[in-house]
Amino acid sequence: MRFQAFVVLGLVSVVGCGGGSGATSADLKKITGTDVIKVVPVAGKVIVDGEPAVNAFVTLHAADGKKLDAKTGHDGGFTFTTYKAGDGVPPGEYKVTIEMIPVKKKKAELVAVGTDKLNGKYSDPAKSEFTLSVVAGTPKQDLKYELTSK
C-alpha cells in the first residue's frame, strides 16, 4: 500500500503514548513482526518551479520492492520515518520518485482525491533520474530535489 509508512507510524505512536521514551525494539518487533533494523536519518526539500512543493510524496524504492514514503510540509521539507518520527531509513540503494497528488484524510488513512500535479514526470522508479545511496552512520539531511511541472 502506498501509504503504509503512515500506518506504521500510527502504530508506533500508539505504543509510545504511555509516556517515557516511546516504543522499545521489542514493542516494534511485536507490531511489525520483524527485527528492528538500524536506520539512518534522511531529510531534504522538494522545489517545483522555484517554489517549495507543499504536500508532495517522496518515495524511496528499494531493489526488493519495499517502499518508504515521506510527505513534504509547507516549506517543501520532508523527513523519513521508519519506526519513530524522523528516525530515517535502512541503509541501501534506492530509486527516488516524487508525486504531488492531492489527498484527504479518511478515517486513519490518506486517500488520493486528484491527479499528480507533476503529470507523472517523476513517478516511475524505472525511469527515475534520482537515486539515493544511504550508508550506515552517514545521515543525509540536506537532500534537494529541484523539479519542473512542465
N, CA, C and O atoms as a GROMACS GRO file, in nm:
protein
  600
    1MET      N    1   0.083  -0.117   0.000
    1MET     CA    2   0.000   0.000   0.000
    1MET      C    3   0.088   0.124   0.000
    1MET      O    4   0.189   0.127   0.070
    2ARG      N    5   0.053   0.223  -0.075
    2ARG     CA    6   0.130   0.343  -0.096
    2ARG      C    7   0.162   0.417   0.034
    2ARG      O    8   0.270   0.474   0.047
    3PHE      N    9   0.071   0.417   0.127
    3PHE     CA   10   0.089   0.498   0.248
    3PHE      C   11   0.116   0.412   0.371
    3PHE      O   12   0.082   0.452   0.482
    4GLN      N   13   0.177   0.293   0.353
    4GLN     CA   14   0.200   0.203   0.465
    4GLN      C   15   0.293   0.263   0.570
    4GLN      O   16   0.283   0.227   0.687
    5ALA      N   17   0.383   0.351   0.531
    5ALA     CA   18   0.472   0.413   0.629
    5ALA      C   19   0.391   0.493   0.731
    5ALA      O   20   0.427   0.498   0.849
    6PHE      N   21   0.281   0.556   0.687
    6PHE     CA   22   0.198   0.632   0.778
    6PHE      C   23   0.125   0.540   0.875
    6PHE      O   24   0.104   0.577   0.991
    7VAL      N   25   0.086   0.422   0.831
    7VAL     CA   26   0.019   0.326   0.918
    7VAL      C   27   0.114   0.278   1.026
    7VAL      O   28   0.077   0.272   1.143
    8VAL      N   29   0.238   0.245   0.987
    8VAL     CA   30   0.337   0.201   1.085
    8VAL      C   31   0.364   0.313   1.184
    8VAL      O   32   0.374   0.287   1.304
    9LEU      N   33   0.377   0.437   1.136
    9LEU     CA   34   0.399   0.549   1.225
    9LEU      C   35   0.285   0.561   1.325
    9LEU      O   36   0.308   0.585   1.443
   10GLY      N   37   0.161   0.544   1.278
   10GLY     CA   38   0.046   0.550   1.368
   10GLY      C   39   0.053   0.443   1.475
   10GLY      O   40   0.024   0.470   1.591
   11LEU      N   41   0.091   0.323   1.438
   11LEU     CA   42   0.104   0.215   1.536
   11LEU      C   43   0.214   0.244   1.636
   11LEU      O   44   0.198   0.217   1.755
   12VAL      N   45   0.325   0.298   1.589
   12VAL     CA   46   0.434   0.333   1.679
   12VAL      C   47   0.389   0.441   1.776
   12VAL      O   48   0.424   0.436   1.894
   13SER      N   49   0.313   0.537   1.729
   13SER     CA   50   0.263   0.644   1.815
   13SER      C   51   0.175   0.588   1.925
   13SER      O   52   0.182   0.634   2.039
   14VAL      N   53   0.090   0.490   1.892
   14VAL     CA   54   0.003   0.430   1.992
   14VAL      C   55   0.085   0.360   2.099
   14VAL      O   56   0.057   0.373   2.218
   15VAL      N   57   0.185   0.285   2.057
   15VAL     CA   58   0.268   0.213   2.152
   15VAL      C   59   0.341   0.310   2.243
   15VAL      O   60   0.358   0.283   2.362
   16GLY      N   61   0.383   0.425   2.190
   16GLY     CA   62   0.461   0.520   2.267
   16GLY      C   63   0.380   0.616   2.350
   16GLY      O   64   0.438   0.704   2.414
   17CYS      N   65   0.249   0.605   2.353
   17CYS     CA   66   0.165   0.703   2.421
   17CYS      C   67   0.168   0.695   2.573
   17CYS      O   68   0.118   0.787   2.638
   18GLY      N   69   0.223   0.594   2.630
   18GLY     CA   70   0.222   0.578   2.775
   18GLY      C   71   0.323   0.662   2.848
   18GLY      O   72   0.343   0.643   2.968
   19GLY      N   73   0.388   0.756   2.780
   19GLY     CA   74   0.490   0.838   2.845
   19GLY      C   75   0.625   0.771   2.831
   19GLY      O   76   0.637   0.668   2.765
   20GLY      N   77   0.725   0.828   2.893
   20GLY     CA   78   0.858   0.770   2.885
   20GLY      C   79   0.919   0.793   2.748
   20GLY      O   80   0.888   0.892   2.682
   21SER      N   81   1.007   0.702   2.707
   21SER     CA   82   1.083   0.723   2.584
   21SER      C   83   1.017   0.665   2.460
   21SER      O   84   1.077   0.673   2.352
   22GLY      N   85   0.898   0.608   2.468
   22GLY     CA   86   0.832   0.556   2.350
   22GLY      C   87   0.851   0.407   2.333
   22GLY      O   88   0.887   0.336   2.428
   23ALA      N   89   0.828   0.360   2.212
   23ALA     CA   90   0.831   0.218   2.182
   23ALA      C   91   0.972   0.162   2.192
   23ALA      O   92   1.069   0.227   2.152
   24THR      N   93   0.984   0.043   2.246
   24THR     CA   94   1.112  -0.026   2.252
   24THR      C   95   1.128  -0.113   2.129
   24THR      O   96   1.034  -0.130   2.052
   25SER      N   97   1.248  -0.168   2.110
   25SER     CA   98   1.271  -0.259   1.998
   25SER      C   99   1.179  -0.379   2.006
   25SER      O  100   1.130  -0.426   1.904
   26ALA      N  101   1.154  -0.429   2.127
   26ALA     CA  102   1.064  -0.544   2.144
   26ALA      C  103   0.922  -0.507   2.106
   26ALA      O  104   0.852  -0.586   2.043
   27ASP      N  105   0.877  -0.385   2.145
   27ASP     CA  106   0.743  -0.339   2.108
   27ASP      C  107   0.729  -0.331   1.956
   27ASP      O  108   0.630  -0.376   1.899
   28LEU      N  109   0.831  -0.275   1.893
   28LEU     CA  110   0.827  -0.260   1.748
   28LEU      C  111   0.829  -0.395   1.678
   28LEU      O  112   0.764  -0.412   1.574
   29LYS      N  113   0.902  -0.492   1.732
   29LYS     CA  114   0.904  -0.625   1.671
   29LYS      C  115   0.765  -0.688   1.679
   29LYS      O  116   0.722  -0.755   1.585
   30LYS      N  117   0.695  -0.668   1.791
   30LYS     CA  118   0.558  -0.721   1.804
   30LYS      C  119   0.466  -0.658   1.699
   30LYS      O  120   0.382  -0.727   1.641
   31ILE      N  121   0.481  -0.530   1.676
   31ILE     CA  122   0.395  -0.458   1.582
   31ILE      C  123   0.424  -0.498   1.438
   31ILE      O  124   0.333  -0.530   1.361
   32THR      N  125   0.552  -0.497   1.402
   32THR     CA  126   0.590  -0.519   1.262
   32THR      C  127   0.613  -0.665   1.227
   32THR      O  128   0.606  -0.702   1.110
   33GLY      N  129   0.641  -0.747   1.327
   33GLY     CA  130   0.669  -0.888   1.302
   33GLY      C  131   0.810  -0.914   1.252
   33GLY      O  132   0.842  -1.026   1.211
   34THR      N  133   0.894  -0.812   1.255
   34THR     CA  134   1.033  -0.827   1.209
   34THR      C  135   1.127  -0.763   1.309
   34THR      O  136   1.086  -0.683   1.393
   35ASP      N  137   1.255  -0.800   1.299
   35ASP     CA  138   1.356  -0.737   1.384
   35ASP      C  139   1.371  -0.591   1.345
   35ASP      O  140   1.352  -0.554   1.229
   36VAL      N  141   1.407  -0.510   1.442
   36VAL     CA  142   1.429  -0.368   1.417
   36VAL      C  143   1.565  -0.352   1.350
   36VAL      O  144   1.667  -0.400   1.400
   37ILE      N  145   1.566  -0.283   1.237
   37ILE     CA  146   1.688  -0.258   1.159
   37ILE      C  147   1.737  -0.118   1.195
   37ILE      O  148   1.656  -0.026   1.207
   38LYS      N  149   1.867  -0.102   1.210
   38LYS     CA  150   1.923   0.032   1.235
   38LYS      C  151   1.895   0.119   1.112
   38LYS      O  152   1.913   0.076   0.998
   39VAL      N  153   1.852   0.240   1.139
   39VAL     CA  154   1.818   0.332   1.030
   39VAL      C  155   1.908   0.455   1.034
   39VAL      O  156   1.975   0.482   1.133
   40VAL      N  157   1.906   0.529   0.923
   40VAL     CA  158   1.991   0.647   0.905
   40VAL      C  159   1.899   0.766   0.874
   40VAL      O  160   1.813   0.755   0.787
   41PRO      N  161   1.916   0.879   0.944
   41PRO     CA  162   1.833   0.995   0.915
   41PRO      C  163   1.845   1.041   0.769
   41PRO      O  164   1.956   1.053   0.716
   42VAL      N  165   1.730   1.065   0.706
   42VAL     CA  166   1.724   1.113   0.568
   42VAL      C  167   1.617   1.222   0.562
   42VAL      O  168   1.502   1.199   0.600
   43ALA      N  169   1.657   1.341   0.515
   43ALA     CA  170   1.565   1.454   0.506
   43ALA      C  171   1.610   1.546   0.394
   43ALA      O  172   1.724   1.539   0.348
   44GLY      N  173   1.520   1.634   0.351
   44GLY     CA  174   1.554   1.729   0.247
   44GLY      C  175   1.438   1.817   0.209
   44GLY      O  176   1.343   1.834   0.286
   45LYS      N  177   1.446   1.874   0.089
   45LYS     CA  178   1.341   1.963   0.038
   45LYS      C  179   1.312   1.930  -0.107
   45LYS      O  180   1.398   1.883  -0.182
   46VAL      N  181   1.186   1.957  -0.145
   46VAL     CA  182   1.145   1.945  -0.284
   46VAL      C  183   1.101   2.084  -0.330
   46VAL      O  184   1.019   2.150  -0.266
   47ILE      N  185   1.157   2.126  -0.442
   47ILE     CA  186   1.125   2.256  -0.501
   47ILE      C  187   1.067   2.228  -0.640
   47ILE      O  188   1.126   2.155  -0.720
   48VAL      N  189   0.949   2.288  -0.670
   48VAL     CA  190   0.888   2.274  -0.802
   48VAL      C  191   0.869   2.413  -0.861
   48VAL      O  192   0.805   2.500  -0.802
   49ASP      N  193   0.925   2.431  -0.979
   49ASP     CA  194   0.917   2.560  -1.048
   49ASP      C  195   0.963   2.676  -0.958
   49ASP      O  196   0.904   2.784  -0.960
   50GLY      N  197   1.067   2.651  -0.879
   50GLY     CA  198   1.124   2.754  -0.793
   50GLY      C  199   1.054   2.776  -0.661
   50GLY      O  200   1.098   2.859  -0.581
   51GLU      N  201   0.946   2.702  -0.635
   51GLU     CA  202   0.868   2.719  -0.511
   51GLU      C  203   0.870   2.589  -0.431
   51GLU      O  204   0.882   2.481  -0.488
   52PRO      N  205   0.858   2.599  -0.296
   52PRO     CA  206   0.850   2.476  -0.215
   52PRO      C  207   0.731   2.391  -0.258
   52PRO      O  208   0.622   2.442  -0.281
   53ALA      N  209   0.753   2.261  -0.268
   53ALA     CA  210   0.646   2.168  -0.306
   53ALA      C  211   0.570   2.127  -0.180
   53ALA      O  212   0.621   2.048  -0.100
   54VAL      N  213   0.452   2.180  -0.163
   54VAL     CA  214   0.371   2.150  -0.045
   54VAL      C  215   0.291   2.023  -0.069
   54VAL      O  216   0.229   2.008  -0.175
   55ASN      N  217   0.292   1.932   0.027
   55ASN     CA  218   0.216   1.806   0.021
   55ASN      C  219   0.258   1.714  -0.094
   55ASN      O  220   0.174   1.646  -0.153
   56ALA      N  221   0.385   1.713  -0.126
   56ALA     CA  222   0.437   1.617  -0.225
   56ALA      C  223   0.476   1.490  -0.151
   56ALA      O  224   0.511   1.494  -0.033
   57PHE      N  225   0.471   1.377  -0.221
   57PHE     CA  226   0.514   1.249  -0.164
   57PHE      C  227   0.647   1.210  -0.227
   57PHE      O  228   0.658   1.194  -0.349
   58VAL      N  229   0.747   1.194  -0.143
   58VAL     CA  230   0.879   1.147  -0.185
   58VAL      C  231   0.884   0.999  -0.147
   58VAL      O  232   0.866   0.964  -0.031
   59THR      N  233   0.907   0.913  -0.245
   59THR     CA  234   0.908   0.769  -0.220
   59THR      C  235   1.043   0.711  -0.255
   59THR      O  236   1.098   0.737  -0.362
   60LEU      N  237   1.098   0.631  -0.163
   60LEU     CA  238   1.221   0.557  -0.187
   60LEU      C  239   1.183   0.415  -0.224
   60LEU      O  240   1.108   0.350  -0.152
   61HIS      N  241   1.234   0.367  -0.336
   61HIS     CA  242   1.204   0.233  -0.386
   61HIS      C  243   1.330   0.148  -0.374
   61HIS      O  244   1.430   0.175  -0.441
   62ALA      N  245   1.325   0.046  -0.288
   62ALA     CA  246   1.439  -0.045  -0.271
   62ALA      C  247   1.435  -0.153  -0.380
   62ALA      O  248   1.330  -0.177  -0.440
   63ALA      N  249   1.547  -0.216  -0.405
   63ALA     CA  250   1.556  -0.320  -0.508
   63ALA      C  251   1.464  -0.438  -0.478
   63ALA      O  252   1.420  -0.507  -0.570
   64ASP      N  253   1.435  -0.463  -0.348
   64ASP     CA  254   1.349  -0.576  -0.312
   64ASP      C  255   1.200  -0.543  -0.322
   64ASP      O  256   1.116  -0.625  -0.285
   65GLY      N  257   1.168  -0.424  -0.372
   65GLY     CA  258   1.028  -0.385  -0.391
   65GLY      C  259   0.967  -0.308  -0.275
   65GLY      O  260   0.856  -0.257  -0.288
   66LYS      N  261   1.037  -0.299  -0.162
   66LYS     CA  262   0.984  -0.222  -0.049
   66LYS      C  263   0.990  -0.074  -0.080
   66LYS      O  264   1.078  -0.027  -0.151
   67LYS      N  265   0.891   0.000  -0.023
   67LYS     CA  266   0.883   0.144  -0.044
   67LYS      C  267   0.874   0.215   0.090
   67LYS      O  268   0.815   0.164   0.185
   68LEU      N  269   0.932   0.332   0.095
   68LEU     CA  270   0.922   0.420   0.211
   68LEU      C  271   0.877   0.556   0.161
   68LEU      O  272   0.931   0.608   0.064
   69ASP      N  273   0.777   0.615   0.228
   69ASP     CA  274   0.721   0.743   0.185
   69ASP      C  275   0.746   0.852   0.289
   69ASP      O  276   0.748   0.825   0.409
   70ALA      N  277   0.764   0.974   0.241
   70ALA     CA  278   0.765   1.093   0.326
   70ALA      C  279   0.683   1.199   0.255
   70ALA      O  280   0.683   1.208   0.132
   71LYS      N  281   0.613   1.279   0.332
   71LYS     CA  282   0.529   1.386   0.277
   71LYS      C  283   0.594   1.520   0.309
   71LYS      O  284   0.640   1.542   0.421
   72THR      N  285   0.597   1.610   0.211
   72THR     CA  286   0.655   1.742   0.234
   72THR      C  287   0.558   1.830   0.312
   72THR      O  288   0.436   1.815   0.305
   73GLY      N  289   0.617   1.924   0.385
   73GLY     CA  290   0.540   2.021   0.461
   73GLY      C  291   0.526   2.152   0.384
   73GLY      O  292   0.552   2.157   0.264
   74HIS      N  293   0.484   2.256   0.455
   74HIS     CA  294   0.459   2.386   0.391
   74HIS      C  295   0.584   2.449   0.330
   74HIS      O  296   0.574   2.533   0.241
   75ASP      N  297   0.702   2.408   0.377
   75ASP     CA  298   0.827   2.463   0.325
   75ASP      C  299   0.894   2.371   0.223
   75ASP      O  300   1.007   2.396   0.181
   76GLY      N  301   0.823   2.263   0.182
   76GLY     CA  302   0.879   2.167   0.088
   76GLY      C  303   0.970   2.064   0.155
   76GLY      O  304   1.024   1.976   0.088
   77GLY      N  305   0.987   2.077   0.287
   77GLY     CA  306   1.075   1.987   0.360
   77GLY      C  307   1.012   1.852   0.389
   77GLY      O  308   0.890   1.842   0.408
   78PHE      N  309   1.094   1.748   0.393
   78PHE     CA  310   1.047   1.614   0.427
   78PHE      C  311   1.150   1.545   0.515
   78PHE      O  312   1.269   1.576   0.510
   79THR      N  313   1.103   1.451   0.596
   79THR     CA  314   1.188   1.369   0.682
   79THR      C  315   1.131   1.229   0.681
   79THR      O  316   1.012   1.209   0.703
   80PHE      N  317   1.216   1.131   0.655
   80PHE     CA  318   1.170   0.992   0.651
   80PHE      C  319   1.161   0.932   0.790
   80PHE      O  320   1.242   0.962   0.878
   81THR      N  321   1.061   0.847   0.807
   81THR     CA  322   1.036   0.778   0.932
   81THR      C  323   1.019   0.630   0.904
   81THR      O  324   0.947   0.591   0.812
   82THR      N  325   1.087   0.547   0.984
   82THR     CA  326   1.067   0.403   0.974
   82THR      C  327   0.998   0.352   1.101
   82THR      O  328   0.894   0.286   1.092
   83TYR      N  329   1.054   0.382   1.218
   83TYR     CA  330   0.997   0.335   1.344
   83TYR      C  331   0.945   0.450   1.430
   83TYR      O  332   0.831   0.447   1.478
   84LYS      N  333   1.028   0.551   1.448
   84LYS     CA  334   0.993   0.667   1.530
   84LYS      C  335   1.007   0.791   1.443
   84LYS      O  336   1.089   0.794   1.350
   85ALA      N  337   0.929   0.894   1.471
   85ALA     CA  338   0.928   1.014   1.388
   85ALA      C  339   1.068   1.066   1.360
   85ALA      O  340   1.145   1.096   1.451
   86GLY      N  341   1.100   1.076   1.229
   86GLY     CA  342   1.226   1.134   1.186
   86GLY      C  343   1.349   1.048   1.201
   86GLY      O  344   1.461   1.096   1.184
   87ASP      N  345   1.331   0.918   1.233
   87ASP     CA  346   1.449   0.834   1.257
   87ASP      C  347   1.525   0.798   1.130
   87ASP      O  348   1.645   0.773   1.137
   88GLY      N  349   1.460   0.794   1.016
   88GLY     CA  350   1.528   0.767   0.890
   88GLY      C  351   1.487   0.639   0.822
   88GLY      O  352   1.376   0.590   0.840
   89VAL      N  353   1.578   0.585   0.741
   89VAL     CA  354   1.552   0.466   0.660
   89VAL      C  355   1.668   0.368   0.674
   89VAL      O  356   1.778   0.407   0.713
   90PRO      N  357   1.644   0.240   0.642
   90PRO     CA  358   1.753   0.143   0.645
   90PRO      C  359   1.859   0.177   0.539
   90PRO      O  360   1.825   0.230   0.434
   91PRO      N  361   1.985   0.146   0.566
   91PRO     CA  362   2.088   0.166   0.465
   91PRO      C  363   2.055   0.087   0.338
   91PRO      O  364   1.994  -0.020   0.345
   92GLY      N  365   2.094   0.140   0.224
   92GLY     CA  366   2.070   0.071   0.098
   92GLY      C  367   2.069   0.166  -0.019
   92GLY      O  368   2.091   0.286  -0.005
   93GLU      N  369   2.042   0.110  -0.135
   93GLU     CA  370   2.032   0.185  -0.260
   93GLU      C  371   1.884   0.200  -0.296
   93GLU      O  372   1.809   0.104  -0.291
   94TYR      N  373   1.845   0.321  -0.331
   94TYR     CA  374   1.705   0.349  -0.360
   94TYR      C  375   1.691   0.429  -0.489
   94TYR      O  376   1.777   0.509  -0.524
   95LYS      N  377   1.580   0.404  -0.560
   95LYS     CA  378   1.533   0.492  -0.666
   95LYS      C  379   1.436   0.588  -0.597
   95LYS      O  380   1.363   0.547  -0.507
   96VAL      N  381   1.436   0.714  -0.639
   96VAL     CA  382   1.352   0.815  -0.575
   96VAL      C  383   1.245   0.860  -0.674
   96VAL      O  384   1.275   0.895  -0.788
   97THR      N  385   1.118   0.860  -0.628
   97THR     CA  386   1.010   0.916  -0.708
   97THR      C  387   0.941   1.025  -0.627
   97THR      O  388   0.942   1.024  -0.504
   98ILE      N  389   0.880   1.118  -0.698
   98ILE     CA  390   0.811   1.229  -0.633
   98ILE      C  391   0.680   1.254  -0.705
   98ILE      O  392   0.674   1.262  -0.828
   99GLU      N  393   0.573   1.265  -0.626
   99GLU     CA  394   0.440   1.292  -0.680
   99GLU      C  395   0.372   1.399  -0.596
   99GLU      O  396   0.396   1.409  -0.475
  100MET      N  397   0.288   1.478  -0.660
  100MET     CA  398   0.207   1.577  -0.589
  100MET      C  399   0.060   1.546  -0.617
  100MET      O  400  -0.004   1.608  -0.702
  101ILE      N  401   0.010   1.448  -0.544
  101ILE     CA  402  -0.128   1.405  -0.560
  101ILE      C  403  -0.208   1.456  -0.441
  101ILE      O  404  -0.177   1.424  -0.327
  102PRO      N  405  -0.312   1.536  -0.468
  102PRO     CA  406  -0.394   1.584  -0.357
  102PRO      C  407  -0.457   1.466  -0.282
  102PRO      O  408  -0.506   1.372  -0.343
  103VAL      N  409  -0.454   1.474  -0.149
  103VAL     CA  410  -0.512   1.369  -0.066
  103VAL      C  411  -0.600   1.430   0.041
  103VAL      O  412  -0.588   1.549   0.073
  104LYS      N  413  -0.688   1.347   0.095
  104LYS     CA  414  -0.764   1.389   0.211
  104LYS      C  415  -0.762   1.273   0.309
  104LYS      O  416  -0.746   1.157   0.270
  105LYS      N  417  -0.777   1.306   0.436
  105LYS     CA  418  -0.776   1.204   0.540
  105LYS      C  419  -0.915   1.142   0.550
  105LYS      O  420  -1.014   1.212   0.569
  106LYS      N  421  -0.920   1.011   0.539
  106LYS     CA  422  -1.045   0.938   0.552
  106LYS      C  423  -1.022   0.832   0.658
  106LYS      O  424  -0.952   0.733   0.636
  107LYS      N  425  -1.081   0.854   0.773
  107LYS     CA  426  -1.055   0.773   0.892
  107LYS      C  427  -0.907   0.782   0.925
  107LYS      O  428  -0.858   0.894   0.945
  108ALA      N  429  -0.833   0.674   0.932
  108ALA     CA  430  -0.690   0.679   0.968
  108ALA      C  431  -0.600   0.671   0.846
  108ALA      O  432  -0.480   0.649   0.861
  109GLU      N  433  -0.654   0.690   0.727
  109GLU     CA  434  -0.577   0.669   0.605
  109GLU      C  435  -0.587   0.790   0.513
  109GLU      O  436  -0.688   0.860   0.513
  110LEU      N  437  -0.482   0.816   0.436
  110LEU     CA  438  -0.485   0.921   0.335
  110LEU      C  439  -0.534   0.861   0.204
  110LEU      O  440  -0.488   0.754   0.162
  111VAL      N  441  -0.627   0.931   0.138
  111VAL     CA  442  -0.686   0.882   0.015
  111VAL      C  443  -0.664   0.986  -0.096
  111VAL      O  444  -0.690   1.104  -0.076
  112ALA      N  445  -0.617   0.941  -0.212
  112ALA     CA  446  -0.594   1.030  -0.326
  112ALA      C  447  -0.728   1.085  -0.376
  112ALA      O  448  -0.825   1.011  -0.390
  113VAL      N  449  -0.730   1.217  -0.401
  113VAL     CA  450  -0.852   1.281  -0.450
  113VAL      C  451  -0.827   1.362  -0.577
  113VAL      O  452  -0.907   1.450  -0.612
  114GLY      N  453  -0.720   1.333  -0.644
  114GLY     CA  454  -0.689   1.405  -0.767
  114GLY      C  455  -0.576   1.338  -0.842
  114GLY      O  456  -0.538   1.225  -0.812
  115THR      N  457  -0.523   1.409  -0.940
  115THR     CA  458  -0.414   1.354  -1.020
  115THR      C  459  -0.283   1.425  -0.985
  115THR      O  460  -0.283   1.532  -0.925
  116ASP      N  461  -0.174   1.364  -1.024
  116ASP     CA  462  -0.040   1.414  -0.996
  116ASP      C  463  -0.020   1.550  -1.064
  116ASP      O  464  -0.029   1.560  -1.186
  117LYS      N  465   0.008   1.653  -0.985
  117LYS     CA  466   0.031   1.787  -1.038
  117LYS      C  467   0.161   1.796  -1.117
  117LYS      O  468   0.187   1.895  -1.185
  118LEU      N  469   0.243   1.691  -1.107
  118LEU     CA  470   0.368   1.685  -1.184
  118LEU      C  471   0.350   1.600  -1.310
  118LEU      O  472   0.447   1.569  -1.379
  119ASN      N  473   0.225   1.562  -1.338
  119ASN     CA  474   0.188   1.486  -1.458
  119ASN      C  475   0.263   1.354  -1.474
  119ASN      O  476   0.288   1.309  -1.586
  120GLY      N  477   0.300   1.292  -1.362
  120GLY     CA  478   0.367   1.163  -1.366
  120GLY      C  479   0.513   1.169  -1.408
  120GLY      O  480   0.577   1.065  -1.424
  121LYS      N  481   0.565   1.288  -1.426
  121LYS     CA  482   0.700   1.307  -1.477
  121LYS      C  483   0.808   1.244  -1.389
  121LYS      O  484   0.913   1.203  -1.438
  122TYR      N  485   0.782   1.237  -1.257
  122TYR     CA  486   0.882   1.185  -1.163
  122TYR      C  487   0.828   1.065  -1.084
  122TYR      O  488   0.880   1.033  -0.977
  123SER      N  489   0.726   0.998  -1.136
  123SER     CA  490   0.657   0.895  -1.059
  123SER      C  491   0.698   0.750  -1.089
  123SER      O  492   0.658   0.659  -1.017
  124ASP      N  493   0.775   0.728  -1.193
  124ASP     CA  494   0.810   0.592  -1.233
  124ASP      C  495   0.952   0.557  -1.187
  124ASP      O  496   1.048   0.614  -1.238
  125PRO      N  497   0.966   0.463  -1.092
  125PRO     CA  498   1.100   0.430  -1.044
  125PRO      C  499   1.191   0.375  -1.154
  125PRO      O  500   1.313   0.393  -1.148
  126ALA      N  501   1.134   0.309  -1.253
  126ALA     CA  502   1.216   0.254  -1.362
  126ALA      C  503   1.277   0.363  -1.448
  126ALA      O  504   1.381   0.342  -1.511
  127LYS      N  505   1.213   0.481  -1.452
  127LYS     CA  506   1.261   0.591  -1.534
  127LYS      C  507   1.320   0.706  -1.451
  127LYS      O  508   1.361   0.808  -1.506
  128SER      N  509   1.324   0.688  -1.320
  128SER     CA  510   1.367   0.797  -1.232
  128SER      C  511   1.511   0.837  -1.257
  128SER      O  512   1.600   0.753  -1.272
  129GLU      N  513   1.532   0.968  -1.260
  129GLU     CA  514   1.667   1.021  -1.273
  129GLU      C  515   1.733   1.036  -1.136
  129GLU      O  516   1.851   1.070  -1.127
  130PHE      N  517   1.655   1.010  -1.029
  130PHE     CA  518   1.706   1.030  -0.894
  130PHE      C  519   1.733   0.896  -0.825
  130PHE      O  520   1.647   0.808  -0.822
  131THR      N  521   1.853   0.884  -0.769
  131THR     CA  522   1.888   0.768  -0.688
  131THR      C  523   1.941   0.820  -0.555
  131THR      O  524   1.984   0.934  -0.544
  132LEU      N  525   1.937   0.734  -0.454
  132LEU     CA  526   1.987   0.771  -0.323
  132LEU      C  527   2.060   0.652  -0.263
  132LEU      O  528   2.005   0.542  -0.255
  133SER      N  529   2.183   0.676  -0.221
  133SER     CA  530   2.262   0.574  -0.153
  133SER      C  531   2.269   0.612  -0.005
  133SER      O  532   2.324   0.717   0.030
  134VAL      N  533   2.213   0.526   0.080
  134VAL     CA  534   2.212   0.552   0.224
  134VAL      C  535   2.312   0.457   0.289
  134VAL      O  536   2.299   0.335   0.280
  135VAL      N  537   2.412   0.516   0.354
  135VAL     CA  538   2.520   0.439   0.416
  135VAL      C  539   2.504   0.444   0.567
  135VAL      O  540   2.477   0.551   0.622
  136ALA      N  541   2.519   0.330   0.635
  136ALA     CA  542   2.508   0.324   0.781
  136ALA      C  543   2.598   0.429   0.845
  136ALA      O  544   2.715   0.442   0.809
  137GLY      N  545   2.542   0.503   0.940
  137GLY     CA  546   2.619   0.601   1.014
  137GLY      C  547   2.643   0.732   0.942
  137GLY      O  548   2.713   0.819   0.994
  138THR      N  549   2.587   0.749   0.822
  138THR     CA  550   2.607   0.872   0.744
  138THR      C  551   2.473   0.936   0.710
  138THR      O  552   2.417   0.908   0.604
  139PRO      N  553   2.422   1.022   0.798
  139PRO     CA  554   2.293   1.087   0.771
  139PRO      C  555   2.294   1.169   0.643
  139PRO      O  556   2.396   1.225   0.604
  140LYS      N  557   2.178   1.174   0.578
  140LYS     CA  558   2.158   1.256   0.457
  140LYS      C  559   2.044   1.351   0.491
  140LYS      O  560   1.927   1.317   0.475
  141GLN      N  561   2.078   1.471   0.537
  141GLN     CA  562   1.974   1.562   0.583
  141GLN      C  563   1.968   1.692   0.504
  141GLN      O  564   1.904   1.787   0.547
  142ASP      N  565   2.034   1.696   0.390
  142ASP     CA  566   2.031   1.816   0.309
  142ASP      C  567   1.999   1.786   0.162
  142ASP      O  568   2.047   1.854   0.072
  143LEU      N  569   1.919   1.682   0.140
  143LEU     CA  570   1.881   1.647   0.003
  143LEU      C  571   1.796   1.760  -0.056
  143LEU      O  572   1.719   1.825   0.014
  144LYS      N  573   1.812   1.782  -0.186
  144LYS     CA  574   1.731   1.884  -0.253
  144LYS      C  575   1.695   1.834  -0.392
  144LYS      O  576   1.783   1.801  -0.472
  145TYR      N  577   1.566   1.828  -0.419
  145TYR     CA  578   1.516   1.788  -0.549
  145TYR      C  579   1.449   1.908  -0.613
  145TYR      O  580   1.346   1.955  -0.565
  146GLU      N  581   1.507   1.958  -0.721
  146GLU     CA  582   1.452   2.072  -0.793
  146GLU      C  583   1.385   2.021  -0.919
  146GLU      O  584   1.451   1.966  -1.007
  147LEU      N  585   1.253   2.039  -0.927
  147LEU     CA  586   1.171   1.982  -1.034
  147LEU      C  587   1.099   2.090  -1.112
  147LEU      O  588   1.089   2.205  -1.070
  148THR      N  589   1.049   2.051  -1.229
  148THR     CA  590   0.962   2.138  -1.307
  148THR      C  591   0.830   2.065  -1.328
  148THR      O  592   0.828   1.943  -1.340
  149SER      N  593   0.722   2.140  -1.334
  149SER     CA  594   0.590   2.079  -1.352
  149SER      C  595   0.555   2.062  -1.498
  149SER      O  596   0.456   1.997  -1.531
  150LYS      N  597   0.633   2.120  -1.586
  150LYS     CA  598   0.601   2.113  -1.729
  150LYS      C  599   0.696   2.023  -1.802
  150LYS      O  600   0.684   2.006  -1.924
   0.00000   0.00000   0.00000
